[in-house]
Amino acid sequence: MIAYKCAKCGKNVDIDTERMGIRCPYCGGKIFYKERGTIAKKLKAR
């Protein structure tokens, strides 16, 4: 299972990637964002 955040209600949701037709159990939303860490990446300019 992978933790995602619902775009509609903002709650954290554990999603089983094996299933089709994923919906938020709290609000029924279908759009999710993957949680990212708080570490910032440094890039060198060319």
N, CA, C and O atoms as a GROMACS GRO file, in nm:
protein
  184
    1MET      N    1   0.084  -0.119   0.000
    1MET     CA    2   0.000   0.000   0.000
    1MET      C    3   0.088   0.125   0.000
    1MET      O    4   0.197   0.126   0.057
    2ILE      N    5   0.038   0.229  -0.065
    2ILE     CA    6   0.111   0.354  -0.076
    2ILE      C    7   0.024   0.466  -0.020
    2ILE      O    8  -0.097   0.469  -0.044
    3ALA      N    9   0.084   0.559   0.054
    3ALA     CA   10   0.009   0.670   0.114
    3ALA      C   11  -0.002   0.785   0.014
    3ALA      O   12   0.098   0.830  -0.042
    4TYR      N   13  -0.124   0.832  -0.006
    4TYR     CA   14  -0.152   0.946  -0.093
    4TYR      C   15  -0.238   1.044  -0.018
    4TYR      O   16  -0.295   1.012   0.087
    5LYS      N   17  -0.249   1.167  -0.072
    5LYS     CA   18  -0.335   1.270  -0.014
    5LYS      C   19  -0.446   1.300  -0.114
    5LYS      O   20  -0.420   1.321  -0.232
    6CYS      N   21  -0.570   1.302  -0.067
    6CYS     CA   22  -0.685   1.331  -0.152
    6CYS      C   23  -0.684   1.479  -0.188
    6CYS      O   24  -0.664   1.564  -0.101
    7ALA      N   25  -0.704   1.510  -0.316
    7ALA     CA   26  -0.705   1.649  -0.361
    7ALA      C   27  -0.832   1.722  -0.319
    7ALA      O   28  -0.831   1.845  -0.307
    8LYS      N   29  -0.940   1.650  -0.297
    8LYS     CA   30  -1.068   1.712  -0.264
    8LYS      C   31  -1.081   1.746  -0.116
    8LYS      O   32  -1.117   1.859  -0.081
    9CYS      N   33  -1.053   1.649  -0.028
    9CYS     CA   34  -1.071   1.673   0.116
    9CYS      C   35  -0.940   1.690   0.191
    9CYS      O   36  -0.941   1.738   0.305
   10GLY      N   37  -0.826   1.653   0.131
   10GLY     CA   38  -0.696   1.673   0.193
   10GLY      C   39  -0.656   1.568   0.295
   10GLY      O   40  -0.554   1.585   0.363
   11LYS      N   41  -0.732   1.461   0.308
   11LYS     CA   42  -0.700   1.357   0.405
   11LYS      C   43  -0.602   1.256   0.345
   11LYS      O   44  -0.601   1.232   0.225
   12ASN      N   45  -0.519   1.198   0.432
   12ASN     CA   46  -0.426   1.094   0.389
   12ASN      C   47  -0.501   0.964   0.370
   12ASN      O   48  -0.582   0.924   0.454
   13VAL      N   49  -0.473   0.896   0.257
   13VAL     CA   50  -0.543   0.774   0.221
   13VAL      C   51  -0.439   0.670   0.180
   13VAL      O   52  -0.349   0.699   0.102
   14ASP      N   53  -0.452   0.548   0.232
   14ASP     CA   54  -0.368   0.437   0.189
   14ASP      C   55  -0.437   0.370   0.071
   14ASP      O   56  -0.552   0.328   0.082
   15ILE      N   57  -0.366   0.360  -0.043
   15ILE     CA   58  -0.426   0.309  -0.165
   15ILE      C   59  -0.361   0.178  -0.203
   15ILE      O   60  -0.239   0.166  -0.205
   16ASP      N   61  -0.444   0.079  -0.233
   16ASP     CA   62  -0.397  -0.049  -0.284
   16ASP      C   63  -0.384  -0.036  -0.435
   16ASP      O   64  -0.485  -0.020  -0.504
   17THR      N   65  -0.263  -0.042  -0.488
   17THR     CA   66  -0.240  -0.019  -0.631
   17THR      C   67  -0.286  -0.135  -0.718
   17THR      O   68  -0.284  -0.123  -0.841
   18GLU      N   69  -0.326  -0.245  -0.660
   18GLU     CA   70  -0.373  -0.360  -0.737
   18GLU      C   71  -0.518  -0.343  -0.783
   18GLU      O   72  -0.562  -0.411  -0.876
   19ARG      N   73  -0.592  -0.253  -0.720
   19ARG     CA   74  -0.735  -0.235  -0.753
   19ARG      C   75  -0.754  -0.126  -0.857
   19ARG      O   76  -0.673  -0.034  -0.869
   20MET      N   77  -0.861  -0.138  -0.931
   20MET     CA   78  -0.900  -0.036  -1.028
   20MET      C   79  -1.018   0.042  -0.968
   20MET      O   80  -1.086  -0.007  -0.878
   21GLY      N   81  -1.040   0.162  -1.017
   21GLY     CA   82  -1.153   0.243  -0.970
   21GLY      C   83  -1.131   0.294  -0.828
   21GLY      O   84  -1.216   0.275  -0.742
   22ILE      N   85  -1.019   0.359  -0.805
   22ILE     CA   86  -0.984   0.406  -0.671
   22ILE      C   87  -1.061   0.534  -0.638
   22ILE      O   88  -1.068   0.626  -0.720
   23ARG      N   89  -1.119   0.539  -0.518
   23ARG     CA   90  -1.191   0.656  -0.469
   23ARG      C   91  -1.153   0.680  -0.324
   23ARG      O   92  -1.117   0.587  -0.252
   24CYS      N   93  -1.163   0.805  -0.282
   24CYS     CA   94  -1.138   0.840  -0.143
   24CYS      C   95  -1.252   0.785  -0.056
   24CYS      O   96  -1.369   0.807  -0.088
   25PRO      N   97  -1.220   0.714   0.053
   25PRO     CA   98  -1.327   0.660   0.137
   25PRO      C   99  -1.400   0.767   0.218
   25PRO      O  100  -1.507   0.740   0.272
   26TYR      N  101  -1.344   0.888   0.229
   26TYR     CA  102  -1.404   0.995   0.308
   26TYR      C  103  -1.499   1.082   0.227
   26TYR      O  104  -1.609   1.115   0.272
   27CYS      N  105  -1.456   1.120   0.104
   27CYS     CA  106  -1.537   1.215   0.026
   27CYS      C  107  -1.574   1.164  -0.114
   27CYS      O  108  -1.658   1.224  -0.180
   28GLY      N  109  -1.514   1.054  -0.158
   28GLY     CA  110  -1.545   1.001  -0.290
   28GLY      C  111  -1.462   1.061  -0.403
   28GLY      O  112  -1.489   1.033  -0.520
   29GLY      N  113  -1.363   1.144  -0.369
   29GLY     CA  114  -1.278   1.206  -0.471
   29GLY      C  115  -1.193   1.104  -0.546
   29GLY      O  116  -1.165   0.996  -0.494
   30LYS      N  117  -1.153   1.138  -0.668
   30LYS     CA  118  -1.076   1.046  -0.752
   30LYS      C  119  -0.934   1.096  -0.783
   30LYS      O  120  -0.858   1.026  -0.849
   31ILE      N  121  -0.898   1.215  -0.736
   31ILE     CA  122  -0.766   1.271  -0.765
   31ILE      C  123  -0.681   1.265  -0.638
   31ILE      O  124  -0.723   1.310  -0.531
   32PHE      N  125  -0.561   1.208  -0.652
   32PHE     CA  126  -0.471   1.191  -0.538
   32PHE      C  127  -0.333   1.243  -0.571
   32PHE      O  128  -0.290   1.241  -0.687
   33TYR      N  129  -0.263   1.291  -0.468
   33TYR     CA  130  -0.126   1.338  -0.481
   33TYR      C  131  -0.037   1.250  -0.395
   33TYR      O  132  -0.075   1.214  -0.283
   34LYS      N  133   0.080   1.216  -0.445
   34LYS     CA  134   0.174   1.137  -0.369
   34LYS      C  135   0.247   1.227  -0.270
   34LYS      O  136   0.294   1.335  -0.306
   35GLU      N  137   0.256   1.183  -0.146
   35GLU     CA  138   0.325   1.259  -0.043
   35GLU      C  139   0.474   1.260  -0.073
   35GLU      O  140   0.532   1.156  -0.106
   36ARG      N  141   0.536   1.376  -0.062
   36ARG     CA  142   0.679   1.391  -0.084
   36ARG      C  143   0.748   1.427   0.046
   36ARG      O  144   0.686   1.483   0.138
   37GLY      N  145   0.875   1.396   0.053
   37GLY     CA  146   0.954   1.428   0.171
   37GLY      C  147   0.981   1.578   0.179
   37GLY      O  148   0.950   1.653   0.087
   38THR      N  149   1.038   1.620   0.289
   38THR     CA  150   1.065   1.763   0.310
   38THR      C  151   1.207   1.801   0.269
   38THR      O  152   1.247   1.916   0.286
   39ILE      N  153   1.283   1.708   0.215
   39ILE     CA  154   1.421   1.734   0.176
   39ILE      C  155   1.422   1.803   0.040
   39ILE      O  156   1.365   1.753  -0.057
   40ALA      N  157   1.488   1.920   0.033
   40ALA     CA  158   1.499   1.994  -0.092
   40ALA      C  159   1.619   1.943  -0.171
   40ALA      O  160   1.724   1.913  -0.114
   41LYS      N  161   1.605   1.935  -0.302
   41LYS     CA  162   1.714   1.892  -0.388
   41LYS      C  163   1.791   2.015  -0.437
   41LYS      O  164   1.732   2.119  -0.463
   42LYS      N  165   1.923   2.001  -0.449
   42LYS     CA  166   2.006   2.108  -0.503
   42LYS      C  167   2.051   2.068  -0.641
   42LYS      O  168   2.101   1.958  -0.662
   43LEU      N  169   2.035   2.160  -0.738
   43LEU     CA  170   2.075   2.136  -0.874
   43LEU      C  171   2.178   2.239  -0.915
   43LEU      O  172   2.171   2.355  -0.874
   44LYS      N  173   2.275   2.197  -0.996
   44LYS     CA  174   2.375   2.290  -1.048
   44LYS      C  175   2.329   2.344  -1.182
   44LYS      O  176   2.282   2.270  -1.268
   45ALA      N  177   2.344   2.473  -1.199
   45ALA     CA  178   2.310   2.537  -1.327
   45ALA      C  179   2.424   2.510  -1.426
   45ALA      O  180   2.541   2.506  -1.389
   46ARG      N  181   2.389   2.494  -1.551
   46ARG     CA  182   2.492   2.471  -1.653
   46ARG      C  183   2.525   2.597  -1.725
   46ARG      O  184   2.610   2.597  -1.814
   0.00000   0.00000   0.00000
